[in-house]
Amino acid sequence: MTRTTKGYILGAVAAVSYGTNPLFAVPLYEAGMGVASVLFYRYIFAAMILGAIMLMRGESLRLARRDIPLMMMLGILFALSSVLLFESYNYMDVGLASTLLFVEPVFIALILWIFCHERISMWTIISILICLAGVIFLCNPGPGANVTATGIILVILSSLAYALYMVIINKSRIGSLHGSTITFYSLLFGMIVFAFRTDCFTAVQPVPPGLIPWACIIGISIIPTIVSLMTVAVSIQYIGSVAVSILGALEPITGVMFGVLLFGEILTVRASIGIILIICAVMTLVLTKKNS
């Protein structure tokens, strides 16, 4: 198997695995767990697993003292993105939420244009307009689909938080750190958010008894977290960020499939048009950036 083939396979695995978030989160909600408790277990188990993997690989967990404040900010943004997305599952169909989250590259382009004064091309403007059209369709998907204004706002804010997280890494000295180190401390410092939301962890709910809740906790800590983060890092090394971004379209498609097949969500014509428009917008943005 060639390096390029491995890169495409790993990129697809990264996108699909991240799209499994609802598969593990929704059953935990139905078992009575709140968002903060679900994410607390996700982050603490993921941090322990990733830390153990790094130690086995001989990677250093050291972080320079000067990098702690910025890394703390990144951890808070990372956790806020998760909280907002997982909260949105309570207000709209998980498939539509996964699609709206996919507008993150558009937010990155806007942030770089507004705050970093990077040139914005005509293709970028076209991509943004196509994306807005897709969002409009998703905001009014027709009868049968579950969408609320609260859910839409939560997902958009989640995407914005992650876009800020990515831009700060790209534009600061933190970007010189190893990807595993950034992810480990993002998970660790992200616990600050859950400390606030659970009264310093005293209000964390216990995992409900039974095999399924524990399987969901372990699953959400490994598949959409560790597997996704580690495969995307290797995939970028093999085939580059542009190709990985294109494969990222599998993420919302995975979310939609789980929503329809497992959670009984209805995929309307308008919602389908919105999904296609958003995916096309991101593809246009990614491909034109490659050629610019």
Residue pairs with C-beta under 8 A, 6 or more apart in sequence:
3 238
4 238
4 239
6 238
7 234
7 235
7 237
7 238
7 239
7 243
7 244
8 235
8 239
8 243
8 247
10 231
10 232
10 234
10 235
10 238
11 231
11 232
11 235
11 239
11 243
11 244
11 247
11 248
12 247
12 250
13 227
13 231
14 227
14 228
14 229
14 231
14 232
14 235
14 244
14 247
14 248
15 228
15 232
15 247
15 248
15 249
15 250
15 251
15 254
16 250
16 251
16 254
17 223
17 224
17 227
17 228
17 231
18 224
18 228
18 251
18 254
19 98
19 224
19 250
19 251
19 252
19 253
19 254
19 255
19 258
20 219
20 223
20 224
20 254
20 258
21 85
21 86
21 98
21 220
21 224
21 255
22 89
22 94
22 95
22 97
22 98
22 255
22 258
22 259
22 263
23 219
23 258
23 262
24 216
24 217
24 219
24 220
24 223
24 224
25 38
25 86
25 89
25 216
25 220
26 89
26 94
26 263
27 212
27 213
27 216
28 38
28 208
28 213
28 216
28 217
28 220
29 35
29 38
29 89
29 90
31 208
31 210
31 212
31 213
32 205
32 208
33 205
33 207
33 208
33 213
34 205
35 83
35 86
35 87
35 90
36 83
36 194
36 197
36 198
36 203
36 204
37 198
37 204
37 205
38 86
38 217
38 220
39 79
39 82
39 83
39 86
39 194
40 191
40 194
40 198
40 201
40 204
41 207
41 217
41 220
41 221
42 82
42 217
42 220
42 221
42 225
43 79
43 82
43 187
43 190
43 191
43 194
44 191
45 217
45 218
45 221
45 222
46 187
46 221
46 222
46 225
46 226
47 184
47 187
47 188
47 191
49 221
49 222
49 226
50 180
50 183
50 184
50 187
50 226
50 229
51 61
51 184
53 180
53 226
53 230
54 60
54 61
54 180
54 181
54 184
55 61
59 178
59 180
59 181
60 181
61 181
61 184
63 71
63 177
63 181
63 185
67 173
67 174
67 177
70 168
70 172
70 173
70 174
71 174
71 182
71 185
71 186
71 189
72 189
72 192
73 168
74 165
74 168
74 169
74 174
74 182
74 185
74 186
74 189
75 185
75 186
75 187
75 188
75 189
75 190
75 191
75 192
76 189
76 190
76 192
76 193
77 161
77 162
77 164
77 165
77 168
78 161
78 162
78 165
78 186
78 187
78 189
78 190
79 189
79 190
79 191
79 192
79 193
79 194
80 158
80 161
80 193
81 158
81 159
81 161
81 162
81 165
82 158
82 190
83 158
83 193
83 197
84 154
84 155
84 157
84 158
84 161
85 97
85 101
85 154
85 155
85 158
87 154
88 97
88 151
88 152
88 154
88 155
88 158
89 97
90 151
91 148
91 150
91 151
91 154
92 146
92 147
92 148
92 151
92 152
92 155
93 145
93 146
93 147
93 259
93 263
93 265
93 266
94 255
94 258
94 259
94 263
94 265
95 252
95 255
95 256
95 257
95 258
95 259
95 260
95 265
95 267
95 271
96 138
96 141
96 145
96 147
96 151
96 256
96 259
96 271
96 274
96 275
97 151
97 155
97 255
98 251
98 252
98 254
98 255
98 256
98 259
99 134
99 138
99 252
99 255
99 256
99 274
99 275
99 278
99 279
100 135
100 138
100 152
100 155
100 156
100 159
100 278
101 155
101 158
101 159
101 162
101 251
101 252
102 159
102 248
102 249
102 251
102 252
102 278
102 279
102 282
103 131
103 135
103 156
103 159
103 278
103 281
103 282
104 159
104 162
104 163
104 166
105 163
105 245
105 282
105 285
105 286
106 127
106 128
106 131
106 281
106 282
106 285
107 159
107 160
107 163
108 163
108 166
108 167
109 120
109 124
109 127
109 128
109 285
110 128
111 163
111 164
111 167
112 118
112 167
113 119
113 120
113 124
115 167
116 167
116 171
121 288
121 292
123 284
123 285
123 288
123 292
124 285
124 288
124 289
126 284
127 281
127 282
127 284
127 285
127 288
128 281
130 277
130 278
130 280
130 281
130 284
131 277
131 278
131 281
131 282
133 277
134 273
134 274
134 275
134 276
134 277
134 278
134 280
134 281
135 152
135 274
135 278
136 274
137 270
137 271
137 273
137 274
137 277
138 147
138 152
138 270
138 271
138 274
138 275
138 278
139 147
139 149
139 152
140 147
140 270
141 147
141 268
141 270
141 271
141 274
142 268
142 269
142 270
142 271
143 268
144 266
144 268
145 265
145 266
145 267
145 268
145 270
145 271
146 265
165 186
168 174
169 175
169 182
174 182
179 229
179 233
180 230
180 233
183 229
187 225
194 201
194 204
195 201
198 204
207 213
207 214
207 217
232 244
235 243
235 244
235 247
236 244
242 286
242 287
242 289
242 290
245 282
245 286
246 283
246 286
246 287
248 282
249 279
249 282
249 283
252 275
252 278
252 279
253 279
256 267
256 275
259 265
259 267
260 266
260 267
